């Protein structure tokens, strides 16, 4: 539990930072000449830009907490890589989709939510493959070092 809390707290500013970067990307995409600190649909729902922006900041901090805190699933040695991947991916996807709908990043319709899930999944597995290849290389190097020591 301590490790979840520690990782989660470290993840909160990362979540806020990624949220802010996404806001910049969306602002560039819509090309209005202004910075969009939140979805205009969410701003309309809340009634003010400031209120919507504060709520979004809190939600992205919570997302960072959950995503970072849930990384402890990789430390459960009894679990297979497949089980850890499925659990981590499920937590990740839900942590992405629920706020996306609430913050009006995507409308509550099948096609946009499915598209969001596809993009989220692509990013998740690109990161997963990168980590897998990195750690596989480290294990090979460690095994090679061990072989040198035993000769």
C-alpha positions as CSV (number, residue, x, y, z in Angstrom):
1,X,0.0,0.0,0.0
2,X,2.9,2.4,0.8
3,X,4.4,1.7,-2.7
4,X,1.1,2.5,-4.4
5,X,0.8,5.7,-2.5
6,X,4.4,6.7,-3.2
7,X,4.2,5.9,-6.9
8,X,0.8,7.5,-7.1
9,X,1.9,10.8,-5.5
10,X,4.9,10.9,-7.9
11,X,2.6,10.3,-10.8
12,X,0.2,13.2,-10.0
13,X,2.4,16.0,-11.5
14,X,3.2,13.7,-14.5
15,X,-0.6,13.4,-15.1
16,X,-1.1,17.2,-14.9
17,X,1.9,17.8,-17.2
18,X,0.6,15.3,-19.8
19,X,-2.8,16.9,-19.6
20,X,-1.3,20.4,-20.2
21,X,0.7,19.1,-23.2
22,X,-2.5,17.6,-24.6
23,X,-4.2,20.9,-24.2
24,X,-1.5,22.6,-26.2
25,X,-1.8,19.9,-28.9
26,X,-5.6,20.4,-29.0
27,X,-5.2,24.2,-29.2
28,X,-2.8,23.8,-32.1
29,X,-5.2,21.4,-33.8
30,X,-8.2,23.7,-33.5
31,X,-6.1,26.6,-34.6
32,X,-8.2,29.3,-32.9
33,X,-5.1,31.3,-31.9
34,X,-5.9,30.8,-28.2
35,X,-4.9,28.3,-25.6
36,X,-7.7,25.9,-24.8
37,X,-7.2,24.9,-21.2
38,X,-10.1,22.4,-21.4
39,X,-12.7,21.1,-23.8
40,X,-15.2,23.8,-24.8
41,X,-17.9,21.2,-24.3
42,X,-16.8,20.7,-20.7
43,X,-16.4,24.4,-20.1
44,X,-20.0,24.8,-21.3
45,X,-21.2,22.0,-19.0
46,X,-19.4,23.5,-16.0
47,X,-20.3,27.1,-16.8
48,X,-16.9,28.7,-16.6
49,X,-13.4,28.3,-18.1
50,X,-11.7,28.6,-14.7
51,X,-14.0,26.0,-13.0
52,X,-13.7,23.6,-15.8
53,X,-9.9,24.0,-15.9
54,X,-9.6,23.4,-12.2
55,X,-11.7,20.3,-12.4
56,X,-9.6,19.0,-15.3
57,X,-6.4,19.7,-13.4
58,X,-7.7,17.6,-10.5
59,X,-8.9,14.8,-12.8
60,X,-5.5,14.6,-14.6
61,X,-3.7,14.6,-11.3
62,X,-5.9,11.6,-10.2
63,X,-5.3,9.9,-13.6
64,X,-1.5,10.3,-12.9
65,X,-2.0,8.9,-9.4
66,X,-3.9,5.9,-10.6
67,X,-1.7,5.1,-13.6
68,X,1.5,5.4,-11.6
69,X,0.2,3.7,-8.5
70,X,-1.1,0.8,-10.5
71,X,2.4,0.1,-11.8
72,X,2.8,-2.1,-8.7
73,X,1.1,-4.9,-10.7
74,X,4.4,-5.4,-12.4
75,X,6.1,-6.2,-9.0
76,X,3.8,-9.2,-8.3
77,X,6.3,-12.0,-9.0
78,X,3.6,-14.7,-8.9
79,X,1.8,-13.2,-11.8
80,X,2.7,-14.0,-15.4
81,X,3.6,-11.2,-17.9
82,X,0.2,-11.8,-19.6
83,X,-1.8,-11.4,-16.3
84,X,0.2,-8.3,-15.3
85,X,-0.3,-6.8,-18.8
86,X,-4.0,-7.5,-18.9
87,X,-4.6,-6.0,-15.4
88,X,-2.3,-3.0,-16.1
89,X,-3.9,-2.4,-19.5
90,X,-7.5,-2.7,-18.1
91,X,-6.7,-0.2,-15.3
92,X,-5.0,2.1,-17.8
93,X,-7.9,2.0,-20.3
94,X,-10.6,2.7,-17.7
95,X,-8.4,5.4,-16.3
96,X,-8.3,7.0,-19.8
97,X,-11.9,6.4,-21.0
98,X,-13.9,7.4,-17.9
99,X,-12.2,10.9,-17.6
100,X,-12.3,11.3,-21.4
101,X,-16.1,11.0,-21.3
102,X,-16.5,13.1,-18.1
103,X,-14.2,15.9,-19.3
104,X,-15.9,15.8,-22.7
105,X,-12.6,15.0,-24.5
106,X,-14.8,12.6,-26.5
107,X,-18.6,12.5,-26.9
108,X,-20.6,9.8,-25.3
109,X,-21.0,7.9,-28.5
110,X,-19.7,4.5,-29.6
111,X,-17.5,5.6,-32.6
112,X,-15.6,8.4,-30.8
113,X,-15.1,6.3,-27.6
114,X,-13.9,3.3,-29.7
115,X,-11.5,5.6,-31.6
116,X,-10.2,7.0,-28.3
117,X,-9.8,3.5,-27.0
118,X,-7.8,2.5,-30.1
119,X,-5.5,5.4,-29.8
120,X,-5.0,4.8,-26.1
121,X,-4.4,1.1,-26.8
122,X,-1.8,1.9,-29.5
123,X,0.1,4.2,-27.2
124,X,-0.1,1.7,-24.3
125,X,1.3,-1.1,-26.4
126,X,4.0,1.0,-28.0
127,X,5.2,1.8,-24.5
128,X,4.8,-1.8,-23.5
129,X,6.9,-3.1,-26.4
130,X,9.6,-0.4,-25.8
131,X,9.8,-1.5,-22.2
132,X,9.8,-5.2,-23.1
133,X,12.7,-4.8,-25.5
134,X,14.6,-2.6,-23.1
135,X,14.3,-5.1,-20.2
136,X,15.0,-8.1,-22.5
137,X,18.2,-6.5,-23.6
138,X,19.2,-5.8,-19.9
139,X,18.5,-9.5,-19.0
140,X,20.7,-10.6,-21.9
141,X,23.5,-8.4,-20.8
142,X,23.1,-9.6,-17.2
143,X,23.2,-13.2,-18.4
144,X,26.3,-12.5,-20.5
145,X,28.0,-11.0,-17.5
146,X,27.1,-14.0,-15.3
147,X,28.5,-16.3,-17.9
148,X,31.8,-14.4,-17.9
149,X,32.0,-14.6,-14.1
150,X,31.4,-18.4,-14.1
151,X,34.1,-19.2,-16.6
